[in-house]
Amino acid sequence: MRTLTGKSRLAGILGWPVSHSRSPRLQGFWLARHGIDGGYLPLPVRPDRFEGAVRALADLGFAGANVTIPHKEAAFALCDEVSAVARRAGSVNTLVFREGRIHGTSTDGFGCLESLREQAPGWRAEAGPAVILGAGGAVRAVAAALLDAGCPRLTLVNRTAARAEQIACDLGGPVEVATAPPLAEAALLINGTSLGMQGEPPLEIDLAPLPDHAVVQDMVYAPLETRLLAAARARGLRAVDGLGMLLHQARPGFEAWFGVAPQVDAELRDFVLADLAADRGAPQAATPPRSGA
Ligand SMILES: NC(=O)c1ccc[n+]([C@@H]2O[C@H](COP(=O)([O-])OP(=O)(O)OC[C@H]3O[C@@H](n4cnc5c(N)ncnc54)[C@H](OP(=O)(O)O)[C@@H]3O)[C@@H](O)[C@H]2O)c1
């Protein structure tokens, strides 16, 4: 059994609520795998206490923290320094406390692109136009990352058009807003809505107009194989699930806090999938690896 010591490095995730978060298990898996003297805690913090809590963590010697709903914009506002991508996204999901200053970045876009590269080998942002369904916080970060990676044209389609228009306005560049997804020329289609998630209505979309080389990605990871991904595979298109994004977005924080660049691999995927299944009532949660495994 791994226990903390007086020298343990600490990080955690601030959210309200935070009990749904996969991050403690995911980060805990890497801590165990690498035998690191450290801990990663769930930190439920009410919105009106968020800034005080972050400053207290820094004072307590934490190495940093992840930030989730509803605090990502508040985190952006309180950082002393933010990365270029966080500035573009207008939100921060990863805080690093260093030399008395609070550094912030946004890793959702990184996670999304890394999972595309992993699950659709050879995919390149420059390859052609992208269509994203949705205009929430995750889409904002992913849109910024796609443009930064060289995506030539991006179309946002959202139930509430004004949210998509705000993102287009904030990001500038080749971003359009449409009421119907222009699939015929799309090299990439991403579902960034909550449609298709367990307990939500399915996403209804006809993939027939997509070109044969198109890649389809779903940010939803519960269920892992959404109807959208099944339809894409049935059409012979490459399909990228939302779990990859979840796992890859966690890498930069872990490396910054604990000093090791962690890997996303099949063992980690299976561990997190078993954890998701356990939440749905399966008998036993997954066991993290032994130290050094
Ligand atoms: N894989 C990952 O690592 C990862 C990371 C972050 C988020 N996600 C997933 O990405 C999705 C969006 O997350 P978020 O944080 O950006 O949430 P959010 O800010 O709440 O945005 C939700 C989006 O879904 C749309 N939507 C919700 N219900 C809808 C409906 N009935 N019909 C049409 N559109 C609907 C919303 O449209 P309106 O603007 O019209 O309300 C909005 O565009 C979720 O499925 C989340 O689980 C995945």
The ligand as an SDF file (V2000), in Angstrom:
LIG
                    3D

 48 52  0  0  0  0  0  0  0  0999 V2000
  -13.5420   13.6020  -23.5420 N   0  0  0  0  0  0  0  0  0  0  0  0
  -13.1930   14.6060  -22.7560 C   0  0  0  0  0  0  0  0  0  0  0  0
  -12.0920   14.6780  -22.2120 O   0  0  0  0  0  0  0  0  0  0  0  0
  -14.1580   15.7270  -22.5440 C   0  0  0  0  0  0  0  0  0  0  0  0
  -13.7430   16.9280  -21.9490 C   0  0  0  0  0  0  0  0  0  0  0  0
  -14.6830   17.9480  -21.7800 C   0  0  0  0  0  0  0  0  0  0  0  0
  -16.0050   17.7480  -22.2140 C   0  0  0  0  0  0  0  0  0  0  0  0
  -16.3460   16.5580  -22.7800 N   0  0  0  0  0  0  0  0  0  0  0  0
  -17.6970   16.3270  -23.2760 C   0  0  0  0  0  0  0  0  0  0  0  0
  -17.9880   17.3350  -24.2220 O   0  0  0  0  0  0  0  0  0  0  0  0
  -19.3710   17.6790  -24.1490 C   0  0  0  0  0  0  0  0  0  0  0  0
  -19.5090   19.1660  -23.8820 C   0  0  0  0  0  0  0  0  0  0  0  0
  -18.9120   19.4860  -22.6380 O   0  0  0  0  0  0  0  0  0  0  0  0
  -18.7810   21.0230  -22.1670 P   0  0  0  0  0  0  0  0  0  0  0  0
  -17.9540   21.0230  -20.9360 O   0  0  0  0  0  0  0  0  0  0  0  0
  -18.3620   21.8960  -23.3020 O   0  0  0  0  0  0  0  0  0  0  0  0
  -20.3000   21.3250  -21.7720 O   0  0  0  0  0  0  0  0  0  0  0  0
  -21.1510   22.6590  -21.9250 P   0  0  0  0  0  0  0  0  0  0  0  0
  -20.2730   23.8590  -21.8390 O   0  0  0  0  0  0  0  0  0  0  0  0
  -22.2820   22.5090  -20.9660 O   0  0  0  0  0  0  0  0  0  0  0  0
  -21.7500   22.5560  -23.4290 O   0  0  0  0  0  0  0  0  0  0  0  0
  -22.7580   21.6280  -23.7620 C   0  0  0  0  0  0  0  0  0  0  0  0
  -23.0060   21.6990  -25.2660 C   0  0  0  0  0  0  0  0  0  0  0  0
  -23.9890   20.6880  -25.6020 O   0  0  0  0  0  0  0  0  0  0  0  0
  -25.0880   21.3230  -26.2470 C   0  0  0  0  0  0  0  0  0  0  0  0
  -26.3250   20.6400  -25.9090 N   0  0  0  0  0  0  0  0  0  0  0  0
  -26.6930   20.1800  -24.6880 C   0  0  0  0  0  0  0  0  0  0  0  0
  -27.9160   19.6020  -24.7670 N   0  0  0  0  0  0  0  0  0  0  0  0
  -28.3170   19.7000  -26.0640 C   0  0  0  0  0  0  0  0  0  0  0  0
  -29.4760   19.2890  -26.7680 C   0  0  0  0  0  0  0  0  0  0  0  0
  -30.5020   18.6630  -26.1360 N   0  0  0  0  0  0  0  0  0  0  0  0
  -29.5540   19.5340  -28.0880 N   0  0  0  0  0  0  0  0  0  0  0  0
  -28.5310   20.1650  -28.7170 C   0  0  0  0  0  0  0  0  0  0  0  0
  -27.4070   20.5860  -28.1070 N   0  0  0  0  0  0  0  0  0  0  0  0
  -27.3020   20.3610  -26.7830 C   0  0  0  0  0  0  0  0  0  0  0  0
  -25.0760   22.7310  -25.7240 C   0  0  0  0  0  0  0  0  0  0  0  0
  -25.8160   23.5630  -26.5860 O   0  0  0  0  0  0  0  0  0  0  0  0
  -26.3780   25.0070  -26.0640 P   0  0  0  0  0  0  0  0  0  0  0  0
  -25.2360   25.9500  -26.1570 O   0  0  0  0  0  0  0  0  0  0  0  0
  -27.4690   25.3070  -27.0100 O   0  0  0  0  0  0  0  0  0  0  0  0
  -26.8610   24.7840  -24.6510 O   0  0  0  0  0  0  0  0  0  0  0  0
  -23.5790   23.0370  -25.7210 C   0  0  0  0  0  0  0  0  0  0  0  0
  -23.1150   23.3020  -27.0170 O   0  0  0  0  0  0  0  0  0  0  0  0
  -19.9640   16.7820  -23.0510 C   0  0  0  0  0  0  0  0  0  0  0  0
  -20.4690   15.6250  -23.6630 O   0  0  0  0  0  0  0  0  0  0  0  0
  -18.7600   16.4280  -22.1960 C   0  0  0  0  0  0  0  0  0  0  0  0
  -18.9150   15.2010  -21.5270 O   0  0  0  0  0  0  0  0  0  0  0  0
  -15.4550   15.5570  -22.9610 C   0  0  0  0  0  0  0  0  0  0  0  0
  1  2  1  0
  2  3  2  0
  2  4  1  0
  4  5  1  0
  4 48  2  0
  5  6  2  0
  6  7  1  0
  7  8  2  0
  8  9  1  0
  8 48  1  0
  9 10  1  0
  9 46  1  0
 10 11  1  0
 11 12  1  0
 11 44  1  0
 12 13  1  0
 13 14  1  0
 14 15  2  0
 14 16  1  0
 14 17  1  0
 17 18  1  0
 18 19  2  0
 18 20  1  0
 18 21  1  0
 21 22  1  0
 22 23  1  0
 23 24  1  0
 23 42  1  0
 24 25  1  0
 25 26  1  0
 25 36  1  0
 26 27  1  0
 26 35  1  0
 27 28  2  0
 28 29  1  0
 29 30  1  0
 29 35  2  0
 30 31  1  0
 30 32  2  0
 32 33  1  0
 33 34  2  0
 34 35  1  0
 36 37  1  0
 36 42  1  0
 37 38  1  0
 38 39  2  0
 38 40  1  0
 38 41  1  0
 42 43  1  0
 44 45  1  0
 44 46  1  0
 46 47  1  0
M  CHG  2   8   1  16  -1
M  END
$$$$
